[in-house]
Amino acid sequence: MAANRQPFLYPRIMTHNFGAGPCILPQEVFKEAADAVVNFNDLSILEISHRSSDFVEVMSEARDLVKKALGVPEGYTILFLQGGASLGFTIAALNMMRSTKRAGYINTGTWAKGAIAEASAVGIETDVFASSEDRNFCYIPKDYSIPNDLDFVHYTSNNTIFGTQFKNTPNTSAPLVCDMSSDIFAHKIDVSKFDLIYAGAQKNLGPAGATLFIVKDEVLGKSTSEFMPKYLNLANHAAKDSMMNTPPVFSVYTSMLNLRHLIKNGGVEAAEKRNFDKANMLYNEIDSNPLFKGAADLSDRSTMNVTFLLNDETLKTEFDQMWNDARIIGLRGHRSVGGYRASMYNALTIDSVKVLTEVMNEFTRKKG
């Protein structure tokens, strides 16, 4: 070991990670995953064969835990694939394309716009029947009519950049598709309302590298697309239990550990209560503190990504120094919008939220 390198210790020096990208995970999960990197079954989890019985058991348990955590009904297949939700935009569009080659989209920000663009690129006519772009995506559209004769309707459940979140599932007779990357496992959902759900792992599920697909069996293999690469066809992955090619082994394994931890600690229902309490604590501070203001409309505020602004931008340097000194990281807003964003995924503790609110309160006290 190099002379200036300290051995890794558990728990780590406490930091309060409000970052919006790669997720915060429970310390217990970090430790189990780290141990498996050294020794999983006499080999590292990073080097085992994905065809081995040990990993086949991991994949099977991961799928079963998704079903248990979300109450997935019969008639759905669980897949762990690669490519992130950005590839999911294309996969969803291709697999859900039917006779009209026309789909309805709700545009609520950057990731929804990405999904619209990718659907258009593969030959789908995109009908953006609702959008909040007129007010820079600070709200969720509500007064809209969904057109008829759509192959599917697509929306993004939580908007990480702008801090808005759907509180109700859109009501449509068309097949429903949702990108749930940033709030899956954070609150209860009725999976039976959806034909396809997809979500990048790196928010509430596990480390980046895996993408979760929950797909209704009856939609598999029904695409009318003339462009369907083998890897993008979900029916092929379903037939091979997510192992048509080498899966993201470490991400799937860590996701399995995290799902075990979630269920052991009260499941999605308990996580939803904790997430509400965290969000309520921070929003109360924002609303009562004269130096700050929320960026999203009150009724549409996200419990996962709290976006807020300083009323006086000349105070930014001083405030930034205070939260950095408190070992808070990842609080800056997305580069496209500025301000601040406190991402509070499942594993972030309420103690970290208390630290942030105390910093905000103390900052205001100092400024009079």
TORKOL-4160 file (C-alpha; in steps of 0.2 Angstrom, whole numbers, padded with zeros to 4 digits, m for minus):
368
<pt num="1" X="0000" Y="0000" Z="0000"/>
<pt num="2" X="0007" Y="0017" Z="m0004"/>
<pt num="3" X="0013" Y="0027" Z="0010"/>
<pt num="4" X="0000" Y="0041" Z="0008"/>
<pt num="5" X="m0015" Y="0030" Z="0006"/>
<pt num="6" X="m0026" Y="0026" Z="0020"/>
<pt num="7" X="m0035" Y="0010" Z="0022"/>
<pt num="8" X="m0054" Y="0010" Z="0018"/>
<pt num="9" X="m0064" Y="0011" Z="0034"/>
<pt num="10" X="m0083" Y="0009" Z="0037"/>
<pt num="11" X="m0092" Y="0020" Z="0039"/>
<pt num="12" X="m0084" Y="0033" Z="0028"/>
<pt num="13" X="m0081" Y="0051" Z="0034"/>
<pt num="14" X="m0099" Y="0058" Z="0034"/>
<pt num="15" X="m0104" Y="0068" Z="0019"/>
<pt num="16" X="m0121" Y="0074" Z="0014"/>
<pt num="17" X="m0123" Y="0068" Z="m0004"/>
<pt num="18" X="m0137" Y="0078" Z="m0013"/>
<pt num="19" X="m0130" Y="0074" Z="m0030"/>
<pt num="20" X="m0143" Y="0071" Z="m0044"/>
<pt num="21" X="m0133" Y="0058" Z="m0054"/>
<pt num="22" X="m0125" Y="0042" Z="m0047"/>
<pt num="23" X="m0136" Y="0037" Z="m0032"/>
<pt num="24" X="m0132" Y="0037" Z="m0014"/>
<pt num="25" X="m0134" Y="0019" Z="m0007"/>
<pt num="26" X="m0135" Y="0013" Z="0011"/>
<pt num="27" X="m0119" Y="0010" Z="0020"/>
<pt num="28" X="m0123" Y="m0008" Z="0022"/>
<pt num="29" X="m0126" Y="m0010" Z="0004"/>
<pt num="30" X="m0109" Y="m0002" Z="0000"/>
<pt num="31" X="m0100" Y="m0013" Z="0012"/>
<pt num="32" X="m0108" Y="m0029" Z="0005"/>
<pt num="33" X="m0104" Y="m0024" Z="m0013"/>
<pt num="34" X="m0086" Y="m0019" Z="m0009"/>
<pt num="35" X="m0084" Y="m0036" Z="0000"/>
<pt num="36" X="m0090" Y="m0045" Z="m0016"/>
<pt num="37" X="m0078" Y="m0035" Z="m0027"/>
<pt num="38" X="m0064" Y="m0044" Z="m0017"/>
<pt num="39" X="m0072" Y="m0061" Z="m0015"/>
<pt num="40" X="m0089" Y="m0066" Z="m0021"/>
<pt num="41" X="m0087" Y="m0085" Z="m0023"/>
<pt num="42" X="m0068" Y="m0086" Z="m0023"/>
<pt num="43" X="m0068" Y="m0074" Z="m0038"/>
<pt num="44" X="m0073" Y="m0056" Z="m0038"/>
<pt num="45" X="m0090" Y="m0051" Z="m0043"/>
<pt num="46" X="m0081" Y="m0042" Z="m0057"/>
<pt num="47" X="m0074" Y="m0057" Z="m0065"/>
<pt num="48" X="m0087" Y="m0071" Z="m0062"/>
<pt num="49" X="m0096" Y="m0079" Z="m0077"/>
<pt num="50" X="m0113" Y="m0072" Z="m0080"/>
<pt num="51" X="m0117" Y="m0090" Z="m0085"/>
<pt num="52" X="m0112" Y="m0097" Z="m0069"/>
<pt num="53" X="m0126" Y="m0104" Z="m0057"/>
<pt num="54" X="m0121" Y="m0091" Z="m0044"/>
<pt num="55" X="m0125" Y="m0076" Z="m0055"/>
<pt num="56" X="m0140" Y="m0084" Z="m0063"/>
<pt num="57" X="m0147" Y="m0085" Z="m0045"/>
<pt num="58" X="m0142" Y="m0066" Z="m0042"/>
<pt num="59" X="m0152" Y="m0061" Z="m0058"/>
<pt num="60" X="m0166" Y="m0072" Z="m0053"/>
<pt num="61" X="m0167" Y="m0064" Z="m0036"/>
<pt num="62" X="m0165" Y="m0047" Z="m0042"/>
<pt num="63" X="m0180" Y="m0049" Z="m0054"/>
<pt num="64" X="m0191" Y="m0057" Z="m0040"/>
<pt num="65" X="m0186" Y="m0043" Z="m0028"/>
<pt num="66" X="m0192" Y="m0030" Z="m0041"/>
<pt num="67" X="m0209" Y="m0039" Z="m0042"/>
<pt num="68" X="m0210" Y="m0040" Z="m0023"/>
<pt num="69" X="m0206" Y="m0022" Z="m0020"/>
<pt num="70" X="m0218" Y="m0015" Z="m0033"/>
<pt num="71" X="m0231" Y="m0028" Z="m0032"/>
<pt num="72" X="m0229" Y="m0032" Z="m0050"/>
<pt num="73" X="m0244" Y="m0043" Z="m0056"/>
<pt num="74" X="m0243" Y="m0058" Z="m0066"/>
<pt num="75" X="m0241" Y="m0056" Z="m0085"/>
<pt num="76" X="m0225" Y="m0044" Z="m0084"/>
<pt num="77" X="m0207" Y="m0048" Z="m0087"/>
<pt num="78" X="m0193" Y="m0040" Z="m0078"/>
<pt num="79" X="m0177" Y="m0036" Z="m0087"/>
<pt num="80" X="m0160" Y="m0029" Z="m0083"/>
<pt num="81" X="m0151" Y="m0022" Z="m0098"/>
<pt num="82" X="m0138" Y="m0009" Z="m0103"/>
<pt num="83" X="m0138" Y="0008" Z="m0111"/>
<pt num="84" X="m0147" Y="0019" Z="m0098"/>
<pt num="85" X="m0164" Y="0027" Z="m0100"/>
<pt num="86" X="m0157" Y="0037" Z="m0115"/>
<pt num="87" X="m0156" Y="0020" Z="m0125"/>
<pt num="88" X="m0173" Y="0017" Z="m0116"/>
<pt num="89" X="m0181" Y="0031" Z="m0126"/>
<pt num="90" X="m0177" Y="0022" Z="m0142"/>
<pt num="91" X="m0181" Y="0004" Z="m0135"/>
<pt num="92" X="m0198" Y="0010" Z="m0129"/>
<pt num="93" X="m0202" Y="0019" Z="m0146"/>
<pt num="94" X="m0197" Y="0004" Z="m0156"/>
<pt num="95" X="m0205" Y="m0010" Z="m0146"/>
<pt num="96" X="m0222" Y="0000" Z="m0144"/>
<pt num="97" X="m0223" Y="0005" Z="m0162"/>
<pt num="98" X="m0240" Y="m0002" Z="m0170"/>
<pt num="99" X="m0251" Y="0002" Z="m0185"/>
<pt num="100" X="m0253" Y="0021" Z="m0183"/>
<pt num="101" X="m0234" Y="0024" Z="m0180"/>
<pt num="102" X="m0240" Y="0039" Z="m0170"/>
<pt num="103" X="m0237" Y="0042" Z="m0151"/>
<pt num="104" X="m0242" Y="0055" Z="m0138"/>
<pt num="105" X="m0229" Y="0063" Z="m0127"/>
<pt num="106" X="m0230" Y="0074" Z="m0112"/>
<pt num="107" X="m0216" Y="0086" Z="m0113"/>
<pt num="108" X="m0210" Y="0091" Z="m0095"/>
<pt num="109" X="m0192" Y="0095" Z="m0098"/>
<pt num="110" X="m0175" Y="0089" Z="m0104"/>
<pt num="111" X="m0177" Y="0070" Z="m0103"/>
<pt num="112" X="m0195" Y="0070" Z="m0110"/>
<pt num="113" X="m0188" Y="0081" Z="m0125"/>
<pt num="114" X="m0175" Y="0067" Z="m0127"/>
<pt num="115" X="m0188" Y="0054" Z="m0128"/>
<pt num="116" X="m0198" Y="0064" Z="m0141"/>
<pt num="117" X="m0183" Y="0066" Z="m0152"/>
<pt num="118" X="m0178" Y="0048" Z="m0151"/>
<pt num="119" X="m0195" Y="0042" Z="m0156"/>
<pt num="120" X="m0195" Y="0054" Z="m0171"/>
<pt num="121" X="m0178" Y="0047" Z="m0176"/>
<pt num="122" X="m0185" Y="0030" Z="m0178"/>
<pt num="123" X="m0200" Y="0035" Z="m0188"/>
<pt num="124" X="m0214" Y="0039" Z="m0175"/>
<pt num="125" X="m0225" Y="0054" Z="m0178"/>
<pt num="126" X="m0224" Y="0062" Z="m0160"/>
<pt num="127" X="m0240" Y="0071" Z="m0155"/>
<pt num="128" X="m0234" Y="0082" Z="m0140"/>
<pt num="129" X="m0252" Y="0085" Z="m0133"/>
<pt num="130" X="m0246" Y="0093" Z="m0117"/>
<pt num="131" X="m0231" Y="0103" Z="m0112"/>
<pt num="132" X="m0224" Y="0115" Z="m0098"/>
<pt num="133" X="m0211" Y="0123" Z="m0109"/>
<pt num="134" X="m0220" Y="0139" Z="m0109"/>
<pt num="135" X="m0215" Y="0142" Z="m0091"/>
<pt num="136" X="m0198" Y="0134" Z="m0092"/>
<pt num="137" X="m0205" Y="0117" Z="m0086"/>
<pt num="138" X="m0209" Y="0123" Z="m0068"/>
<pt num="139" X="m0225" Y="0114" Z="m0068"/>
<pt num="140" X="m0234" Y="0098" Z="m0073"/>
<pt num="141" X="m0247" Y="0100" Z="m0087"/>
<pt num="142" X="m0265" Y="0095" Z="m0081"/>
<pt num="143" X="m0278" Y="0102" Z="m0093"/>
<pt num="144" X="m0275" Y="0092" Z="m0109"/>
<pt num="145" X="m0284" Y="0080" Z="m0120"/>
<pt num="146" X="m0276" Y="0064" Z="m0126"/>
<pt num="147" X="m0278" Y="0061" Z="m0145"/>
<pt num="148" X="m0286" Y="0045" Z="m0151"/>
<pt num="149" X="m0277" Y="0032" Z="m0162"/>
<pt num="150" X="m0261" Y="0033" Z="m0153"/>
<pt num="151" X="m0249" Y="0018" Z="m0153"/>
<pt num="152" X="m0244" Y="0023" Z="m0135"/>
<pt num="153" X="m0243" Y="0038" Z="m0123"/>
<pt num="154" X="m0226" Y="0042" Z="m0115"/>
<pt num="155" X="m0222" Y="0053" Z="m0100"/>
<pt num="156" X="m0207" Y="0055" Z="m0088"/>
<pt num="157" X="m0213" Y="0053" Z="m0070"/>
<pt num="158" X="m0200" Y="0064" Z="m0061"/>
<pt num="159" X="m0190" Y="0078" Z="m0069"/>
<pt num="160" X="m0173" Y="0079" Z="m0061"/>
<pt num="161" X="m0167" Y="0096" Z="m0068"/>
<pt num="162" X="m0183" Y="0106" Z="m0065"/>
<pt num="163" X="m0189" Y="0098" Z="m0049"/>
<pt num="164" X="m0207" Y="0093" Z="m0054"/>
<pt num="165" X="m0216" Y="0076" Z="m0052"/>
<pt num="166" X="m0232" Y="0068" Z="m0058"/>
<pt num="167" X="m0243" Y="0065" Z="m0043"/>
<pt num="168" X="m0256" Y="0056" Z="m0053"/>
<pt num="169" X="m0255" Y="0043" Z="m0068"/>
<pt num="170" X="m0261" Y="0050" Z="m0084"/>
<pt num="171" X="m0278" Y="0043" Z="m0088"/>
<pt num="172" X="m0278" Y="0035" Z="m0106"/>
<pt num="173" X="m0285" Y="0020" Z="m0115"/>
<pt num="174" X="m0269" Y="0019" Z="m0125"/>
<pt num="175" X="m0255" Y="0009" Z="m0120"/>
<pt num="176" X="m0245" Y="0018" Z="m0107"/>
<pt num="177" X="m0226" Y="0020" Z="m0106"/>
<pt num="178" X="m0216" Y="0029" Z="m0092"/>
<pt num="179" X="m0198" Y="0034" Z="m0089"/>
<pt num="180" X="m0197" Y="0032" Z="m0070"/>
<pt num="181" X="m0178" Y="0033" Z="m0069"/>
<pt num="182" X="m0178" Y="0045" Z="m0054"/>
<pt num="183" X="m0192" Y="0040" Z="m0043"/>
<pt num="184" X="m0195" Y="0022" Z="m0045"/>
<pt num="185" X="m0195" Y="0013" Z="m0028"/>
<pt num="186" X="m0198" Y="0030" Z="m0020"/>
<pt num="187" X="m0217" Y="0029" Z="m0019"/>
<pt num="188" X="m0231" Y="0016" Z="m0023"/>
<pt num="189" X="m0236" Y="0014" Z="m0040"/>
<pt num="190" X="m0250" Y="0003" Z="m0049"/>
<pt num="191" X="m0239" Y="m0007" Z="m0062"/>
<pt num="192" X="m0255" Y="m0014" Z="m0070"/>
<pt num="193" X="m0258" Y="0004" Z="m0077"/>
<pt num="194" X="m0243" Y="0003" Z="m0088"/>
<pt num="195" X="m0238" Y="m0007" Z="m0103"/>
<pt num="196" X="m0219" Y="m0003" Z="m0101"/>
<pt num="197" X="m0209" Y="0005" Z="m0087"/>
<pt num="198" X="m0191" Y="0009" Z="m0089"/>
<pt num="199" X="m0178" Y="0016" Z="m0077"/>
<pt num="200" X="m0160" Y="0019" Z="m0076"/>
<pt num="201" X="m0153" Y="0011" Z="m0060"/>
<pt num="202" X="m0142" Y="0025" Z="m0054"/>
<pt num="203" X="m0155" Y="0035" Z="m0043"/>
<pt num="204" X="m0165" Y="0023" Z="m0032"/>
<pt num="205" X="m0159" Y="0006" Z="m0037"/>
<pt num="206" X="m0141" Y="0004" Z="m0039"/>
<pt num="207" X="m0125" Y="0010" Z="m0048"/>
<pt num="208" X="m0125" Y="0016" Z="m0066"/>
<pt num="209" X="m0124" Y="0002" Z="m0079"/>
<pt num="210" X="m0141" Y="m0007" Z="m0078"/>
<pt num="211" X="m0157" Y="m0001" Z="m0084"/>
<pt num="212" X="m0173" Y="m0009" Z="m0077"/>
<pt num="213" X="m0187" Y="m0013" Z="m0089"/>
<pt num="214" X="m0204" Y="m0019" Z="m0083"/>
<pt num="215" X="m0214" Y="m0024" Z="m0098"/>
<pt num="216" X="m0231" Y="m0032" Z="m0101"/>
<pt num="217" X="m0229" Y="m0049" Z="m0109"/>
<pt num="218" X="m0243" Y="m0046" Z="m0121"/>
<pt num="219" X="m0234" Y="m0031" Z="m0130"/>
<pt num="220" X="m0218" Y="m0041" Z="m0133"/>
<pt num="221" X="m0214" Y="m0045" Z="m0151"/>
<pt num="222" X="m0228" Y="m0034" Z="m0158"/>
<pt num="223" X="m0218" Y="m0020" Z="m0165"/>
<pt num="224" X="m0222" Y="m0015" Z="m0183"/>
<pt num="225" X="m0205" Y="m0006" Z="m0185"/>
<pt num="226" X="m0195" Y="m0010" Z="m0200"/>
<pt num="227" X="m0179" Y="m0005" Z="m0190"/>
<pt num="228" X="m0177" Y="m0017" Z="m0176"/>
<pt num="229" X="m0159" Y="m0022" Z="m0171"/>
<pt num="230" X="m0158" Y="m0038" Z="m0162"/>
<pt num="231" X="m0152" Y="m0030" Z="m0146"/>
<pt num="232" X="m0166" Y="m0017" Z="m0145"/>
<pt num="233" X="m0180" Y="m0030" Z="m0146"/>
<pt num="234" X="m0186" Y="m0033" Z="m0129"/>
<pt num="235" X="m0194" Y="m0050" Z="m0134"/>
<pt num="236" X="m0176" Y="m0056" Z="m0137"/>
<pt num="237" X="m0170" Y="m0051" Z="m0120"/>
<pt num="238" X="m0186" Y="m0059" Z="m0112"/>
<pt num="239" X="m0182" Y="m0075" Z="m0120"/>
<pt num="240" X="m0165" Y="m0075" Z="m0113"/>
<pt num="241" X="m0169" Y="m0069" Z="m0095"/>
<pt num="242" X="m0159" Y="m0053" Z="m0098"/>
<pt num="243" X="m0143" Y="m0063" Z="m0103"/>
<pt num="244" X="m0144" Y="m0062" Z="m0122"/>
<pt num="245" X="m0126" Y="m0054" Z="m0120"/>
<pt num="246" X="m0116" Y="m0051" Z="m0105"/>
<pt num="247" X="m0126" Y="m0041" Z="m0093"/>
<pt num="248" X="m0120" Y="m0027" Z="m0081"/>
<pt num="249" X="m0115" Y="m0040" Z="m0068"/>
<pt num="250" X="m0110" Y="m0028" Z="m0054"/>
<pt num="251" X="m0124" Y="m0016" Z="m0056"/>
<pt num="252" X="m0137" Y="m0030" Z="m0056"/>
<pt num="253" X="m0129" Y="m0038" Z="m0040"/>
<pt num="254" X="m0128" Y="m0021" Z="m0031"/>
<pt num="255" X="m0146" Y="m0018" Z="m0036"/>
<pt num="256" X="m0151" Y="m0034" Z="m0029"/>
<pt num="257" X="m0142" Y="m0030" Z="m0012"/>
<pt num="258" X="m0151" Y="m0013" Z="m0012"/>
<pt num="259" X="m0168" Y="m0021" Z="m0015"/>
<pt num="260" X="m0165" Y="m0033" Z="m0001"/>
<pt num="261" X="m0161" Y="m0018" Z="0010"/>
<pt num="262" X="m0177" Y="m0009" Z="0004"/>
<pt num="263" X="m0188" Y="m0023" Z="0008"/>
<pt num="264" X="m0180" Y="m0027" Z="0025"/>
<pt num="265" X="m0183" Y="m0009" Z="0030"/>
<pt num="266" X="m0202" Y="m0008" Z="0026"/>
<pt num="267" X="m0202" Y="m0008" Z="0007"/>
<pt num="268" X="m0208" Y="0005" Z="m0004"/>
<pt num="269" X="m0222" Y="0011" Z="0007"/>
<pt num="270" X="m0209" Y="0015" Z="0021"/>
<pt num="271" X="m0198" Y="0023" Z="0009"/>
<pt num="272" X="m0212" Y="0034" Z="0003"/>
<pt num="273" X="m0215" Y="0040" Z="0020"/>
<pt num="274" X="m0197" Y="0044" Z="0023"/>
<pt num="275" X="m0196" Y="0053" Z="0007"/>
<pt num="276" X="m0211" Y="0064" Z="0011"/>
<pt num="277" X="m0204" Y="0068" Z="0028"/>
<pt num="278" X="m0187" Y="0074" Z="0020"/>
<pt num="279" X="m0195" Y="0084" Z="0006"/>
<pt num="280" X="m0207" Y="0092" Z="0018"/>
<pt num="281" X="m0193" Y="0097" Z="0030"/>
<pt num="282" X="m0183" Y="0105" Z="0016"/>
<pt num="283" X="m0198" Y="0114" Z="0007"/>
<pt num="284" X="m0204" Y="0121" Z="0024"/>
<pt num="285" X="m0187" Y="0129" Z="0026"/>
<pt num="286" X="m0187" Y="0136" Z="0008"/>
<pt num="287" X="m0204" Y="0143" Z="0010"/>
<pt num="288" X="m0201" Y="0151" Z="0027"/>
<pt num="289" X="m0184" Y="0158" Z="0024"/>
<pt num="290" X="m0184" Y="0175" Z="0016"/>
<pt num="291" X="m0167" Y="0172" Z="0007"/>
<pt num="292" X="m0174" Y="0158" Z="m0003"/>
<pt num="293" X="m0188" Y="0153" Z="m0015"/>
<pt num="294" X="m0193" Y="0137" Z="m0023"/>
<pt num="295" X="m0192" Y="0135" Z="m0042"/>
<pt num="296" X="m0206" Y="0123" Z="m0046"/>
<pt num="297" X="m0225" Y="0126" Z="m0043"/>
<pt num="298" X="m0231" Y="0121" Z="m0026"/>
<pt num="299" X="m0243" Y="0107" Z="m0032"/>
<pt num="300" X="m0230" Y="0099" Z="m0043"/>
<pt num="301" X="m0214" Y="0099" Z="m0032"/>
<pt num="302" X="m0204" Y="0084" Z="m0033"/>
<pt num="303" X="m0200" Y="0074" Z="m0017"/>
<pt num="304" X="m0184" Y="0068" Z="m0026"/>
<pt num="305" X="m0176" Y="0084" Z="m0033"/>
<pt num="306" X="m0179" Y="0100" Z="m0023"/>
<pt num="307" X="m0175" Y="0115" Z="m0034"/>
<pt num="308" X="m0173" Y="0132" Z="m0026"/>
<pt num="309" X="m0165" Y="0149" Z="m0029"/>
<pt num="310" X="m0157" Y="0163" Z="m0019"/>
<pt num="311" X="m0167" Y="0179" Z="m0019"/>
<pt num="312" X="m0151" Y="0189" Z="m0020"/>
<pt num="313" X="m0138" Y="0181" Z="m0031"/>
<pt num="314" X="m0124" Y="0192" Z="m0024"/>
<pt num="315" X="m0125" Y="0180" Z="m0008"/>
<pt num="316" X="m0121" Y="0165" Z="m0018"/>
<pt num="317" X="m0102" Y="0164" Z="m0015"/>
<pt num="318" X="m0105" Y="0165" Z="0004"/>
<pt num="319" X="m0119" Y="0153" Z="0004"/>
<pt num="320" X="m0109" Y="0141" Z="m0006"/>
<pt num="321" X="m0095" Y="0142" Z="0006"/>
<pt num="322" X="m0106" Y="0138" Z="0021"/>
<pt num="323" X="m0113" Y="0122" Z="0013"/>
<pt num="324" X="m0097" Y="0116" Z="0007"/>
<pt num="325" X="m0090" Y="0118" Z="0025"/>
<pt num="326" X="m0104" Y="0107" Z="0031"/>
<pt num="327" X="m0098" Y="0093" Z="0020"/>
<pt num="328" X="m0113" Y="0095" Z="0009"/>
<pt num="329" X="m0109" Y="0090" Z="m0009"/>
<pt num="330" X="m0119" Y="0090" Z="m0026"/>
<pt num="331" X="m0131" Y="0105" Z="m0021"/>
<pt num="332" X="m0128" Y="0115" Z="m0037"/>
<pt num="333" X="m0142" Y="0116" Z="m0049"/>
<pt num="334" X="m0141" Y="0108" Z="m0066"/>
<pt num="335" X="m0129" Y="0118" Z="m0078"/>
<pt num="336" X="m0144" Y="0122" Z="m0089"/>
<pt num="337" X="m0154" Y="0131" Z="m0076"/>
<pt num="338" X="m0143" Y="0136" Z="m0061"/>
<pt num="339" X="m0149" Y="0139" Z="m0044"/>
<pt num="340" X="m0148" Y="0124" Z="m0032"/>
<pt num="341" X="m0155" Y="0106" Z="m0032"/>
<pt num="342" X="m0156" Y="0095" Z="m0017"/>
<pt num="343" X="m0158" Y="0077" Z="m0024"/>
<pt num="344" X="m0165" Y="0066" Z="m0010"/>
<pt num="345" X="m0166" Y="0048" Z="m0016"/>
<pt num="346" X="m0171" Y="0034" Z="m0005"/>
<pt num="347" X="m0154" Y="0031" Z="0004"/>
<pt num="348" X="m0152" Y="0050" Z="0009"/>
<pt num="349" X="m0155" Y="0051" Z="0028"/>
<pt num="350" X="m0166" Y="0064" Z="0036"/>
<pt num="351" X="m0151" Y="0069" Z="0046"/>
<pt num="352" X="m0142" Y="0075" Z="0030"/>
<pt num="353" X="m0158" Y="0086" Z="0026"/>
<pt num="354" X="m0157" Y="0093" Z="0044"/>
<pt num="355" X="m0139" Y="0098" Z="0041"/>
<pt num="356" X="m0144" Y="0107" Z="0025"/>
<pt num="357" X="m0159" Y="0116" Z="0033"/>
<pt num="358" X="m0148" Y="0121" Z="0048"/>
<pt num="359" X="m0135" Y="0129" Z="0036"/>
<pt num="360" X="m0149" Y="0138" Z="0027"/>
<pt num="361" X="m0156" Y="0144" Z="0044"/>
<pt num="362" X="m0139" Y="0150" Z="0050"/>
<pt num="363" X="m0135" Y="0158" Z="0034"/>
<pt num="364" X="m0151" Y="0169" Z="0036"/>
<pt num="365" X="m0147" Y="0173" Z="0054"/>
<pt num="366" X="m0130" Y="0179" Z="0049"/>
<pt num="367" X="m0137" Y="0190" Z="0035"/>
<pt num="368" X="m0149" Y="0198" Z="0047"/>
